[in-house]
Amino acid sequence: MSAVTNTAVQADVAAIIELLGHQRSLYRRLRVLADRQRALVVAEDHQPLMDLLAERQKLVDGLVGLTTKMTPYRERWTQLYHDMNETSRRTVTALLEEVNGALAAILKSDSSDTATLMAQRDQTAREMKTISNGRHVGAAYAVAGTNDRHVLADAEA
């Protein structure tokens, strides 16, 4: 490998490590928020949950930007990885493993939260139906009571 090529590879590797480090940082913050989200979902604390989701969206937007910046490196990934020295490979591999692990944990947590929210929604729907049925029964009794008064009034007359 020529000195120019080696310098270009080193620059690319440095950029990859910097981007992956930033990505790792965003995923770490997302994991913290996912843990807080879980507590808010279980507590049915909706307004703080909405605020937290807005915060998560900002981090996701940051990840989207990083993905765009990483595109040219992903397109040449096999060659870049081959050209890295052993220390760089270990660093990049460790960063990728941590990022992938964090992503998997976040997705699992989000899936669980989705199931919890759906169960809460279904329970609320059942409760609303019970309340609605109770109102219908109450209205029917009210009508029946009015009819009884008319019958009594007719009988007294």
Secondary structure, DSSP 8 states (H G I E B T S, - for coil): --HHHHHHHHHHHHHHHHHHHHHHHHHHHHHHHHHHHHHHHHHT-HHHHHHHHHHHHHHHHHHHHHHHHHHHHHHTHHHHHHHS-HHHHHHHHHHHHHHHHHHHHHHHHHHHHHHHHHHHHHHHHHHHHHHHHHHHHHHHHHHHHHHHHHHHHHHH-
